[in-house]
Amino acid sequence: MPARRASCMTPPLQNSADVAIVGAGIVGASVAYWLKRLDPSVPVTLIERDRTFAQASSALSASSIRQQFSHPLNIRMSQFGLAFLREMGVAVEEKGYLYLGAVGPLRVLNDTQRAHGADVVLLNPEEISARFPWLSVAGVGLGSLGLSGEGWFDGPALHARVLKEARSLGARLIDGEAVGFERDTGGRVRAVLLDDGSRIECGHAVNAAGPWARPLAATAGIVLPVHARRRTVFVLSCPEKLPGCPLVIDPSGFWFRPEGRFFIAGTTPTPDEDDLPLEPNHAEFDEALWSRMAHRVPAFCALRVERAWAGYYEMNLFDANAVIGAHPSAPNLWFANGFSGHGMQQAPAAGRGIAELILRGRFETLDLSAFGFRRLVENRPMAESMIIG
Ligand SMILES: Cc1cc2nc3c(=O)[nH]c(=O)nc-3n(C[C@H](O)[C@H](O)[C@H](O)COP(=O)(O)OP(=O)(O)OC[C@H]3O[C@@H](n4cnc5c(N)ncnc54)[C@H](O)[C@@H]3O)c2cc1C
């Protein structure tokens, strides 16, 4: 086994009980998959309280992937995610994202994205109209369109595939709810405690509890600013076809994209409260979406709501970026949380990163240290301007 970094000071895995991962959504499944792929001898246990994943974000996502971020690391993580989707044989409908916005900011973003290999092009209003004649360019300075490597995919299929691969490589999936951690006087986790009174001894524990990561972290006395924020997704029908429709991000904050013969759309609710029940907010369509959508696409005047669902964004209220790494007070308690609306696409890279930290004591594929806890402790938010509410 390669040398470990002194700061990690983890015991050799051969002598430890195992790696216990709380949560078997896409993030937990990905950590388990990469651990087993990188070192098949490592005993890995996934602890999941609901195998139906009925409320898991991984089952309720819009499952889209983009290269259009402002932070180079977010671009890289999504590029890794795209390659992983291809490797797993999960098809991506590469219809692109179209960000509509002001000239200055989109030009700056375009420079960064192109410098990091994103296949994006800027379109002026005339070019947007020529390509998408069904779209109104009122108030739009520029559009930024992904030409390849962006689109949407079957998220539950990806999740099922990664979980299946992890298990076929030997990861164990057990039913149970983690209610805390047993730690030694140095802060190291010795076991994950379950609600039935049992304990899973481990050399490492991973918090992959998605929107419920904050209460789990709190059981270890760790403040994690990840909040469960409900998002309603509307499934809509429109009598008119919109040829070549990408995933459109309106400057006012809503988004829509095709989904089979329908469209799906969503927006950031105001107020945006914690832990609301996972019932769709049906009123949101009339109150916050319909008129804005019809303003942007006149054919959307005739939109009809077919159905709606709701899922939790795991919003990191500190800076809307993921938290990936161990907390300074607990060197073998690993976090992969707070993906703030882009966790399906980032789970492959995050899973690999956590697996590398556990097995090798350092990041080897992508240096994700900028996502670590240190920035929270030092109050240095990581700037990402392209967050989709
Ligand atoms: C409406 C919506 C749209 C989205 N759109 C996109 C998108 O287009 N692209 C994108 O990349 N991402 C998107 N996301 C975000 C993405 O879905 C999430 O970031 C990702 O699914 C998070 O995965 P996870 O495994 O961390 O969490 P989850 O999938 O929620 O899994 C966490 C699991 O942990 C389990 N658990 C929690 N606590 C415990 C405990 N104490 N003990 C045992 N088990 C526990 C839960 O039961 C759950 O199964 C969207 C999310 C939503 C809600």
Ligand as a Chemical Component Dictionary entry (heavy atoms), coordinates in Angstrom:
data_LIG
# 
_chem_comp.id                   LIG 
_chem_comp.type                 NON-POLYMER 
_chem_comp.pdbx_formal_charge   0 
_chem_comp.three_letter_code    LIG 
# 
loop_
_chem_comp_atom.comp_id 
_chem_comp_atom.atom_id 
_chem_comp_atom.alt_atom_id 
_chem_comp_atom.type_symbol 
_chem_comp_atom.charge 
_chem_comp_atom.model_Cartn_x 
_chem_comp_atom.model_Cartn_y 
_chem_comp_atom.model_Cartn_z 
_chem_comp_atom.pdbx_ordinal 
LIG C1  C1  C 0 -35.087 18.553 -7.832  1  
LIG C2  C2  C 0 -33.618 18.255 -7.920  2  
LIG C3  C3  C 0 -32.944 18.445 -9.100  3  
LIG C4  C4  C 0 -31.584 18.140 -9.183  4  
LIG N1  N1  N 0 -30.962 18.274 -10.392 5  
LIG C5  C5  C 0 -29.672 17.903 -10.513 6  
LIG C6  C6  C 0 -29.059 17.930 -11.778 7  
LIG O1  O1  O 0 -29.671 18.290 -12.783 8  
LIG N2  N2  N 0 -27.761 17.541 -11.862 9  
LIG C7  C7  C 0 -27.045 17.154 -10.771 10 
LIG O2  O2  O 0 -25.870 16.828 -10.904 11 
LIG N3  N3  N 0 -27.625 17.097 -9.547  12 
LIG C8  C8  C 0 -28.915 17.474 -9.399  13 
LIG N4  N4  N 0 -29.513 17.430 -8.177  14 
LIG C9  C9  C 0 -28.698 17.133 -6.987  15 
LIG C10 C10 C 0 -28.452 15.647 -6.822  16 
LIG O3  O3  O 0 -29.642 14.930 -7.011  17 
LIG C11 C11 C 0 -27.886 15.412 -5.414  18 
LIG O4  O4  O 0 -26.775 16.259 -5.213  19 
LIG C12 C12 C 0 -27.418 13.973 -5.229  20 
LIG O5  O5  O 0 -28.431 13.083 -5.584  21 
LIG C13 C13 C 0 -27.016 13.764 -3.757  22 
LIG O6  O6  O 0 -26.745 12.394 -3.587  23 
LIG P1  P1  P 0 -26.506 11.820 -2.122  24 
LIG O7  O7  O 0 -26.159 10.413 -2.289  25 
LIG O8  O8  O 0 -25.587 12.715 -1.388  26 
LIG O9  O9  O 0 -27.913 11.998 -1.379  27 
LIG P2  P2  P 0 -29.209 11.070 -1.432  28 
LIG O10 O10 O 0 -29.469 10.580 -2.794  29 
LIG O11 O11 O 0 -30.301 11.816 -0.750  30 
LIG O12 O12 O 0 -28.796 9.821  -0.560  31 
LIG C14 C14 C 0 -28.606 9.935  0.837   32 
LIG C15 C15 C 0 -29.037 8.610  1.434   33 
LIG O13 O13 O 0 -28.681 8.604  2.799   34 
LIG C16 C16 C 0 -29.662 7.915  3.527   35 
LIG N5  N5  N 0 -29.550 8.363  4.911   36 
LIG C17 C17 C 0 -29.631 9.630  5.370   37 
LIG N6  N6  N 0 -29.393 9.671  6.681   38 
LIG C18 C18 C 0 -29.164 8.396  7.077   39 
LIG C19 C19 C 0 -28.859 7.805  8.322   40 
LIG N7  N7  N 0 -28.741 8.534  9.448   41 
LIG N8  N8  N 0 -28.683 6.461  8.366   42 
LIG C20 C20 C 0 -28.798 5.697  7.227   43 
LIG N9  N9  N 0 -29.092 6.220  6.028   44 
LIG C21 C21 C 0 -29.267 7.560  5.944   45 
LIG C22 C22 C 0 -30.962 8.347  2.854   46 
LIG O14 O14 O 0 -32.003 7.409  3.108   47 
LIG C23 C23 C 0 -30.551 8.394  1.394   48 
LIG O15 O15 O 0 -30.848 7.192  0.721   49 
LIG C24 C24 C 0 -30.872 17.699 -8.049  50 
LIG C25 C25 C 0 -31.564 17.501 -6.844  51 
LIG C26 C26 C 0 -32.914 17.762 -6.772  52 
LIG C27 C27 C 0 -33.641 17.517 -5.489  53 
# 
loop_
_chem_comp_bond.comp_id 
_chem_comp_bond.atom_id_1 
_chem_comp_bond.atom_id_2 
_chem_comp_bond.value_order 
_chem_comp_bond.pdbx_ordinal 
LIG C1  C2  SING 1  
LIG C2  C3  SING 2  
LIG C2  C26 DOUB 3  
LIG C3  C4  DOUB 4  
LIG C4  N1  SING 5  
LIG C4  C24 SING 6  
LIG N1  C5  DOUB 7  
LIG C5  C6  SING 8  
LIG C5  C8  SING 9  
LIG C6  O1  DOUB 10 
LIG C6  N2  SING 11 
LIG N2  C7  SING 12 
LIG C7  O2  DOUB 13 
LIG C7  N3  SING 14 
LIG N3  C8  DOUB 15 
LIG C8  N4  SING 16 
LIG N4  C9  SING 17 
LIG N4  C24 SING 18 
LIG C9  C10 SING 19 
LIG C10 O3  SING 20 
LIG C10 C11 SING 21 
LIG C11 O4  SING 22 
LIG C11 C12 SING 23 
LIG C12 O5  SING 24 
LIG C12 C13 SING 25 
LIG C13 O6  SING 26 
LIG O6  P1  SING 27 
LIG P1  O7  DOUB 28 
LIG P1  O8  SING 29 
LIG P1  O9  SING 30 
LIG O9  P2  SING 31 
LIG P2  O10 DOUB 32 
LIG P2  O11 SING 33 
LIG P2  O12 SING 34 
LIG O12 C14 SING 35 
LIG C14 C15 SING 36 
LIG C15 O13 SING 37 
LIG C15 C23 SING 38 
LIG O13 C16 SING 39 
LIG C16 N5  SING 40 
LIG C16 C22 SING 41 
LIG N5  C17 SING 42 
LIG N5  C21 SING 43 
LIG C17 N6  DOUB 44 
LIG N6  C18 SING 45 
LIG C18 C19 SING 46 
LIG C18 C21 DOUB 47 
LIG C19 N7  SING 48 
LIG C19 N8  DOUB 49 
LIG N8  C20 SING 50 
LIG C20 N9  DOUB 51 
LIG N9  C21 SING 52 
LIG C22 O14 SING 53 
LIG C22 C23 SING 54 
LIG C23 O15 SING 55 
LIG C24 C25 DOUB 56 
LIG C25 C26 SING 57 
LIG C26 C27 SING 58 
# 
